[in-house]
Amino acid sequence: MSIEVGNVLEGTVTGITNFGAFVELPGGKVGLIHISEVADVYVKDVKDFLKERDKVKVKVLTIDGNKIGLSIKQLQEKKPPQPVAPRVNTAPVKFVPRKNFNTDFRRQNSIGAPTFEDKLSKFLKDSDEKLTDLRKKTDSKRGGRGSRHYE
């Protein structure tokens, strides 16, 4: 029987590596099942799914000279994707009535905390005070105008 891309063949696992499994096909040819083609699920170790001398059905994916790429995964029936149920939040919802937008809502939010504008003006005031103090300290260290000390 000739080996062509798309054929489904039965072979025997002859060796297992960390990247896949080698399968002897009819006619004495050997192909490789890459670790990504072993199963539909994540495969960390091929030995969890296959053992040497296992009889497996494989599909021929590629033929490149002497290299034959095989797959078990493509022969498995594809399970339809399970719909994800929407998450239902079971926590009680606290109703907070909104203020009328015609009022000055910028001065305070609903729980009395300072607004962004209040925080920003406080930050600017503190920053100006710190810069003024810094300037005073650095100006005194420079010495006055033209006063140089010679030794």
C-alpha positions, 0 to 999 in steps of 0.5 A: 500500500502506498503512503499518501497525504490524507491516508489513514493507516495503522501502525505500531509505536516504535519510540517515544521522545519528548517531542513526539512518537515514532510509528512504524507504518506498513511497508517498513516506513517510519513516521513521526506523530508530533506532540501537538498531534497526539491528542485534542488536549494539552499534552505535557508528556507523550508517555501519558498517552502512548506506549511503545508497541501500541497499535495506533491509527494515524492520518498522514499529514505530510511527506517530505522526502523520508520524513512522514508527518502523522496525526492521531488528533485529526482522526478523533471526533471533534467535540462541539464547543461547549457554550459558556454559561453566563456568570450570574452574580449572586452578591446582593446589589446595593442601590445607590440613588443618583443625585440630580445632574443639575446640582453641583456634583463636582464638589462632592461625590455621593459619600462625601469624599473629595472630588478630583478637582479638590485633590488636584488643587491640594496637590498643586498648593503642596507642590508650590510650597515645596518648590518655594522651600527648595528654592530658598535652601538652594539660593542660600547655598549659592552665596550672594551676588558676587561674593566669592571666597578667596583663600 
